[in-house]
Amino acid sequence: MAEMCVGIDLGGTFIKFVATDRQGNASEILALPTPTDGGADGLVEQMAAGARKIIDTAGLSSEQVLGVGVGSPGPLDLKAGIVIASPNISGMVNVPLRDMVSDLLALPVALENDANAAAYGEYIAGAGKDADDLVVLTLGTGVGGGVVIGGEVLHGAHEIGAELGHMILVPDGEPCGCGQRGCVEQYCSAKFMADRTMARMTAEKPPTALRAIFDTKGSIDSKDINEARAGGDAFAAEVWDATARHLAMACVSLTRIFDPDKIVLTGGMAKAGSDLIDPVRAHFADLHWAMTEIKTEVAIADLGSDAGAIGAAGVAWHQFGS
Ligand SMILES: [Zn+2]
């Protein structure tokens, strides 16, 4: 009898669902809108409804489902299964999410931080599936991350480990929403690259093709910057390369701490593929110490935005599969 675990990735816009087998083979992803007006109860009902649909579509009886993994934005109290707060999802303050989902589905539920779940997804079924030790950096509006060492997700002593976007990269640098200055997030996220570029365009008035885009759209994003760079725009090329260099710096520090097999980049900015990874690799080689050859590979993720749901199912396998 085939056994499956269900993974749920709770996002601010969509909730994604998947079923995976023991080897990490995944069903098609189901995405349902994240309810915005029903509070925690409405949210949990939507999560249960999606999980039931995934189980039905896969033709599984509930006895064949070993458990459910949930990846949630946090901070979380993992031991108690509680979402302490989740700023982008309404009604999520001190919600005992693990037990609420478990009660509705009558299945055991494992709760994990969403960035850790995504890292675990890449580890079991994506770009990290041949790695023992993996670091994942998520480059979106902010910068998140996850670390898997010897098959275990790193949580730290206080369950706030692997906040890779808030390593300090530049002493006394740009202020960060977290209260520190100079965080990786302030130099490597898509949002901050765009914001910094627009600020420099106002202050320095460089000649750049980005100005016409800004005048039309009222803003620019990291994709615009990369396209201008590819079209030969010197200012856009400088901005893009500075971001790649900061990312490479973060990767060198992560290599010194974890000595991982791989560092995988994911999130919106990683969609640039070789346009991003090639300069990051070049700077990584340049900045890496000379005492040993480079053994850590920096690569683009495989699973994209499906990693969170697949990883959440993997977390359930890890907890309930033996
Ligand atoms: Zn920070």
Residues whose N, C-alpha, C, O or C-beta is under 5 A from the ligand:
A	BS01	ZN	G165 H166 C176 C178 Q180 C183
